[in-house]
Amino acid sequence: METIRGISQFKSAAPTTITIGTFDGVHIGHGKILDRLINNAKNSETKAVVLTFFPHPRMVLQKDADIKLLNTLDEKKKILRNLGLHYLVVHPFTREFSRLSAIEFVRDLLVNQLRAKKIIIGYDHRFGRNRNANINDLINFGATFDFEVEEISVQEVNDVSVSSTKIRKALLAGDIETANTYLGYRYMLTGTIKRGKGLGRQIGFPTANLHIAESYKLIPQNGVYVIQSEFKGTTIYGMMNIGFNPTVAGKEKSIEIHFFDFDQNLYEEKLQINLIKKIRDEHKFESVELLCEQLQKDKITSLDLIKKL
């Protein structure tokens, strides 16, 4: 899969089959659309193209909207990379772009630039200035500009019964298992390991502090989670706390990970942390000793769960 930044940079001479969307989370509902896209492209000897936008349109058009996304752009690319697509086109979403009329978007970008011969789209897709064009307009444009439109019906979408909104709600409730089921993979947090205060090492539970640069990334509910990661080709497991460390009077929210049976320098390493299950809420303990006792229990709980994977 080749990733292209901006529609104007697309240079392929081959005709394409395209789907369009934000694809936040790239969940199993999206998977149904993407499978159809790839199969259509194979059967028609066209190139399979996903057209998506960054920043998310709501970040640009609704500045006060505190939208949190399931995937960073890099995470989205990583998930899509292994599906069999030919191209991922990430187009910068700006106010100027949002003012394109429907015909300008279709004729100038989809047809002339991306060489669309078929567009696969959801029944409720809207596009153009003020989102005033719909699937019927797209079908009419198809007749004018010689491309086919395939609609994914409301029944097909509802059969999957998955949405990014449902996944966000599950994560904010700490229900990682439901979120992972809807996603079709473990929810991930990707960031760089930074130095902390070293308090974990002092009590026998050294932690790696995960710094996530993208402020729009959705962080699940505060609490303690069982997690898995990869480091230099080795699978590692551990437990992670999201929260404020109230027992030691923490004032800033942090993401701290204690890896089991692992003692390597991770500072400034970029890691993807995959969440397996939340095992408890964050609590303020009366003493550091009581916190240590709870951490030992958390470790036993986590290792028991890991054995069953």
C-alpha positions in Angstrom: 0.0 0.0 0.0 1.3 3.4 -1.0 0.4 6.4 1.2 -0.1 9.6 -0.7 -0.4 13.0 1.0 -2.9 15.1 -1.0 -5.0 14.2 -4.0 -2.8 16.3 -6.3 0.1 14.0 -5.6 -1.7 10.9 -7.0 0.1 10.0 -10.3 -1.2 6.5 -11.2 -2.4 6.1 -14.8 -4.5 3.1 -13.9 -8.3 3.5 -13.3 -9.4 3.2 -9.6 -12.1 1.9 -7.4 -12.5 4.3 -4.5 -14.2 4.5 -1.1 -14.3 7.7 0.9 -14.5 8.4 4.7 -12.7 9.3 7.9 -12.4 5.6 8.9 -11.8 6.4 12.5 -11.0 3.2 14.3 -11.0 1.1 11.1 -13.5 -1.2 12.9 -15.3 -4.4 11.7 -18.0 -2.2 10.1 -15.3 -0.5 8.0 -13.9 -3.9 7.2 -17.0 -4.8 5.4 -16.7 -1.8 3.1 -12.9 -2.3 2.6 -13.4 -6.0 1.7 -15.9 -5.0 -0.9 -13.6 -2.3 -2.2 -10.6 -4.7 -2.6 -12.7 -7.5 -4.2 -14.3 -5.0 -6.7 -10.8 -3.7 -7.6 -9.5 -7.2 -8.3 -12.5 -8.2 -10.4 -12.4 -5.0 -12.5 -8.6 -4.8 -12.7 -8.6 -1.4 -11.1 -6.5 0.0 -8.2 -8.2 0.0 -4.7 -8.0 3.5 -3.2 -9.2 4.8 0.2 -9.6 8.5 0.3 -9.6 9.9 3.8 -9.0 13.3 5.3 -6.7 14.8 8.0 -7.4 16.7 10.2 -10.8 15.3 10.9 -13.4 17.7 9.3 -14.9 18.5 12.7 -11.5 19.7 14.0 -11.5 22.3 11.2 -15.1 23.3 11.0 -16.0 23.1 14.7 -13.0 24.6 16.5 -14.8 24.2 19.9 -15.5 20.5 19.3 -13.4 18.5 21.7 -13.4 15.5 19.3 -11.3 12.5 20.3 -10.3 10.0 17.7 -9.8 6.2 18.0 -6.7 6.2 15.7 -3.9 8.6 15.2 -3.0 9.1 11.5 0.0 6.8 11.9 -2.1 4.1 13.6 -4.7 4.3 10.8 -2.0 3.8 8.2 -0.6 0.8 10.0 -4.0 -0.9 10.2 -4.8 -0.3 6.6 -1.4 -1.3 5.3 -2.0 -5.0 5.6 -5.5 -5.2 4.0 -4.6 -5.3 0.3 -5.2 -1.7 -0.7 -3.1 -0.2 -3.5 -3.3 3.4 -2.3 -4.3 5.4 0.8 -4.8 9.0 -0.1 -4.7 11.3 2.9 -6.0 14.7 1.8 -5.5 17.8 4.0 -8.9 19.0 5.2 -9.1 22.8 5.2 -11.8 25.4 5.2 -11.0 26.1 1.6 -11.4 22.5 0.7 -14.7 22.3 2.5 -16.0 25.1 0.2 -15.6 23.0 -3.0 -18.9 22.4 -4.7 -20.1 18.8 -5.2 -19.3 18.9 -8.9 -15.8 20.4 -8.3 -15.1 17.6 -5.8 -16.3 14.8 -8.1 -15.1 16.1 -11.5 -11.8 17.7 -10.6 -10.7 15.4 -7.8 -12.3 12.0 -8.0 -12.5 11.7 -11.8 -9.6 13.9 -13.2 -7.1 13.3 -10.4 -7.9 9.9 -8.9 -9.3 8.4 -12.1 -12.4 6.9 -10.5 -14.2 4.2 -12.4 -16.2 3.0 -9.4 -17.1 4.6 -6.1 -18.3 2.4 -3.2 -20.1 4.5 -0.6 -22.5 4.3 2.4 -26.2 5.1 1.9 -25.8 8.2 4.2 -22.7 9.7 2.6 -22.8 13.4 2.0 -20.3 15.6 0.3 -19.6 19.0 -1.3 -20.0 22.5 0.1 -22.2 22.3 3.3 -22.5 18.6 2.7 -25.5 19.3 0.4 -25.0 16.4 -2.1 -25.9 12.8 -1.4 -25.8 9.3 -3.0 -28.4 10.2 -5.7 -26.3 13.2 -6.7 -23.2 10.9 -6.9 -25.1 8.5 -9.1 -26.1 11.3 -11.5 -22.5 12.5 -11.6 -21.5 8.9 -12.4 -23.7 8.9 -15.5 -22.1 12.2 -16.6 -18.5 11.4 -15.9 -18.6 7.6 -16.7 -18.1 6.0 -13.3 -20.2 3.4 -11.4 -21.6 3.9 -7.9 -22.2 1.1 -5.5 -24.2 1.9 -2.4 -23.8 0.1 0.8 -27.4 -0.2 2.1 -28.7 0.8 5.5 -29.5 -2.8 6.1 -26.0 -4.0 5.5 -24.6 -1.3 7.8 -27.1 -2.1 10.5 -26.4 -5.8 10.2 -22.9 -5.1 11.5 -24.2 -2.7 14.2 -20.9 -1.2 14.9 -19.9 2.5 15.0 -17.0 4.6 16.1 -19.4 6.2 18.6 -20.2 2.9 20.2 -16.5 2.1 20.5 -15.7 5.5 22.1 -18.4 5.0 24.7 -17.1 1.5 25.5 -13.5 2.9 26.0 -14.7 5.8 28.1 -16.5 3.3 30.3 -13.4 1.1 30.6 -15.1 -1.7 28.6 -12.0 -2.7 26.6 -13.3 -6.1 25.7 -16.4 -4.7 23.9 -14.3 -2.1 22.2 -11.8 -4.7 21.0 -14.6 -6.9 19.7 -16.0 -4.0 17.7 -12.6 -3.0 16.4 -11.5 -6.5 15.5 -8.1 -5.8 17.1 -6.9 -4.6 20.5 -7.2 -0.9 21.1 -3.8 0.7 20.9 -2.0 3.7 22.4 1.1 4.7 20.6 3.7 7.1 22.1 7.2 7.7 23.2 8.6 6.5 26.6 9.7 9.5 28.7 11.4 9.7 32.1 9.1 10.1 35.1 9.9 10.7 38.8 11.2 7.2 39.4 8.7 6.5 42.2 7.7 3.2 40.7 11.2 1.8 40.8 11.5 2.9 44.5 8.6 0.6 45.4 9.6 -2.3 43.2 7.3 -1.6 40.2 9.4 0.4 37.7 7.2 2.1 35.1 7.6 3.4 31.6 5.8 6.7 31.1 4.0 6.8 27.8 3.8 10.2 26.2 1.2 10.5 23.4 1.9 13.6 21.2 -1.5 13.6 19.5 -3.9 15.5 21.8 -6.9 14.3 19.8 -6.2 10.6 20.6 -8.9 9.1 22.9 -7.6 7.9 26.2 -9.7 5.2 27.9 -11.3 5.6 31.4 -8.8 6.0 34.3 -7.8 2.7 35.9 -5.5 -0.3 35.7 -5.3 -2.3 32.5 -3.6 -5.5 31.4 -1.6 -4.7 28.2 0.7 -6.2 25.6 3.4 -4.7 23.4 6.2 -5.6 21.1 9.8 -4.5 21.6 12.5 -5.4 19.0 10.5 -8.4 17.9 9.7 -9.7 21.3 6.1 -9.8 22.8 6.0 -8.3 26.2 3.1 -8.0 28.7 2.4 -5.8 31.6 -0.1 -3.7 33.5 -0.8 0.0 32.9 -2.3 2.8 35.0 -4.1 5.7 33.5 -4.8 8.5 35.9 -3.3 10.9 38.5 -1.5 8.6 41.0 -3.5 10.0 43.9 -1.7 8.0 46.6 1.5 9.9 45.9 -0.3 13.2 45.4 0.0 13.2 41.6 -1.4 16.3 39.9 -1.0 15.5 36.2 -2.7 12.7 34.3 -0.2 10.1 33.2 0.0 6.7 31.5 2.4 4.4 33.3 3.3 0.9 32.3 5.0 -1.8 34.3 6.2 -4.6 32.1 6.6 -8.1 33.5 10.0 -9.9 33.3 11.5 -7.1 31.4 14.5 -4.9 32.2 15.7 -3.0 29.2 16.1 0.8 28.6 13.0 2.1 26.9 13.6 5.9 27.2 12.8 7.7 23.9 11.6 4.4 22.3 8.3 4.6 20.4 5.9 1.8 21.6 2.5 0.6 20.6 0.6 -0.5 23.7 -2.3 -2.9 23.1 -5.0 -2.9 25.7 -6.5 -6.3 26.8 -8.7 -5.7 29.8 -9.4 -3.2 32.6 -8.9 -4.9 36.0 -9.8 -2.1 38.4 -10.4 1.6 38.9 -7.7 4.0 40.1 -7.8 4.4 43.9 -6.2 6.6 46.5 -4.6 4.3 49.2 -3.9 5.3 52.7 -0.2 4.5 52.4 2.4 3.6 49.8 2.6 0.1 51.6 -1.1 -0.5 50.8 -0.5 0.6 47.2 2.3 -1.9 46.9 0.1 -4.7 48.3 -2.5 -3.8 45.7 0.0 -3.8 42.9 1.1 -7.3 43.8 -2.5 -8.4 43.6 -2.9 -6.6 40.3 0.2 -8.4 39.0 -1.2 -11.8 40.0 -4.6 -11.0 38.4 -2.9 -9.8 35.2 -0.6 -12.9 34.9 -3.6 -15.2 35.4 -5.5 -13.4 32.6 -2.4 -13.5 30.3 -2.1 -17.3 30.8 -5.6 -17.7 29.4 -5.0 -15.7 26.2 
